[in-house]
Amino acid sequence: MLEDFRFQFRHQELKNNLAMNTFATFGLYRNVGQILEDLSKYENFKPVQQLIQIYKEAKIKCDEEKNCAKYPLIVLEGLDGSGKTSMSKKLAKVWGAQKWLTPPESIRFLRDYFDRNFELRSAYYSLGNYIAALEVSCLLDKKPVLMDRFWHSTTAYALAQAVADNPQYLKLPDAANEIYKWPEDLLKPEKVIFLNVSEEVRLERHSRRSVDLVTAQEKLLKDDTKFRQDIIQAYNNMREPKIDIVNGDGSFGKTLFLLKSSVQSLLPLKN
């Protein structure tokens, strides 16, 4: 299959070019221009055409409205099963915020296609961050936005996945590497919170999810301790903005209180 050939080629490429640019090695991007340049190589594929068109339309709309952000963008991150999604729904209501997520709903119908194509997967999720940023920038003059995952998640999982796929050739970049720095052309959140839970709690919560909804990456997260540790370490290495860690092992109410306290200076709470 085309996907298998691409994976084998990528594997050999990594083996022969360890000194190559870190971003290219891990399939990540410095800016949106690099993403679009990469996708242009596959512009004959309809899903790629659709993805690029959605980005262009979001950019046109954002440029036309030229809204001035009056409210903060807050991002909630966490491993699968951390309780992040259910918590973000409650927090959005408490904060009077608009809930958003990545990949955004506008491109979710394309997700299965890009998940099956190794060479295009990172470009899809990376461009999805820019599309989500354009979409929420049109909202921030009216209300705060709470984003369920953003750039940090895309980067952390891509780094850990590359190491897991090529353990004999790759290791996680050190903390000083530029790959952990927020892209200059991407809307930057005022606050990023990582909901940290113990593995015991995470697995218990994740077990409530339907088996049909468990992805291969989520299975790897459960079975491969190093993969899980690499993701968490990548999150810890992120800077500008740095991630605030909140312990989510307690009850729903306790965790909610900790999260509300972490953004108290940014958002007035609704009654």
Buried (B, 14 or more C-beta within 10 A) or exposed (E): EEEEEBBEEBBEEBEEEEEEEEBBBBBBBBBBEBBBEBBEEBEEBEBBEBBBEBBEEBBEEBEEEEEEBEBBBBBBBBBBBBBBBEBBEBBBEBBBBBBBBBBBEBBEEBBEBBBEBBBBBBBBBBBBBBBBBBBBBBBBEEBBBBBBBBBBBBBBBBBBBBBBBBEEBBEBBEEEBEBBBBBEEBBBBBBBBBBBBEEEBBEEBBEEEEEEEBEEBBEBBBEEEEBBEBBBBBBBBBEEBEBEBBEBBEEEEEBBEBBBEBBEEBBEEEE
